[in-house]
Amino acid sequence: MAKKLPKIVREIQNNPPTEVNFAYQKNISYSQMSIYRNCAHRWKLQYKDKIKRFTSSIHTVFGTAIHETIQSYLGTMYNTSTTVADQINMEDTFQANFINEYQKQYKANNGSHFSSAEEMREFYEDGVAILNWLKKRKARYFSKRGWHLVGCEIPIVLAPNKMYNNVLYMGFLDVVMYHEPTNKFRIIDIKTSTRGWGDKDKKNEDKQFQILLYKTFFSTQYNVPLDDIEVEFFIVKRKVMDMDDEKLMSPHQAYRVQTFSPPSGKIKISRAKSAIDDFIRDCFNTNGDIKEAEYPKSVSKFNCMYCPYKEDKENCGEGIIY
C-alpha cells in the first residue's frame, strides 16, 4: 500500500502552473537555448522563420520510450506498491512505447522511414537489457525508505526574466522525489547514452545548465529553498562491456546505469541564469516579440554534422562539407 503523502508533496501535485497562452506569450525551453548557444542562425530558421525540418531519429524514439517506461514503473512502485510494479511486464510496456513513438515520428516525417528493421531491433534489444538490469537493481537507485514520488513530468512555466513577462520558460522535470526525514527534494533527469558519459560530457556546461535551471525554476515555481533541492543525471547505457562476470568489471563498464550530480551551488546557478538571460535579451523584445537582428552562423563540425539545415543551400547549406 502506498504511504500517505506529505503535505508539501500534495501541494505541488495539486497546484500546477498556469499554462502558456500562445495568443500573446512566447515559450522558450532548454533545447531552444542550447540550439541558440551553438548556432544562432539555426535558432532563427527554426523559431523565428518557422522553417521546420524533421529532426527525429532512432535515438530520440528510443529515449522517449525508455523515459516513459521507467516513469510508468516508478509511478506504480511509489503510488501502489513495489510488488505490483514488479508484476508489470516492462518488455511489453517498452515495446508498445517504442512502436507508438516510432509511428508518431514516422507520420511527422511524411510517412518516410528514418530507421531500418535491423537498427530498430538493435535499439529495442538494448532497451530491454537496460530495463531488465534496472528492475533487478532498482534498490541501488530508488529507495522507498522515507522517499516519496512527487511525480514524473512535473511542469515548470515561469518568466525567467521579469522584464520579459511574456517570454515564459516551459519544461517538464523527468522525475522529482521528496525525502521526508530530511525535507530534501531530488530532481532526476533521465538521459540515454550509447556507452555513458565521460569527463567531457560531465564538464559540458550546456548539459549542466539544463538541470541547474530546473533546480532554480522548481525552487521559484513551488517555493522550495534552493538548499533543499538536489539534482542528478540518471544516464542509461545501451552498450556495456560484454563479459560473463560483472564482478570483474568496474561499475562504469558493467552498470547499465550511471548517475552524475553536477555542482549546483550559487556560482554554477548564477552562470546558468546568466546564460538564459543572455538568450532572452539577444532574441526577444520586452513585449515578447522576436527581435529583428543578426543571427550569425556558427560553422563547425560539431554544430553542422547533425544540423537539419546543413544541406539546405537556400537557408544555410554550410554544413554540407561535413
Disulfide bonds with the S-S distance in Angstrom:
none
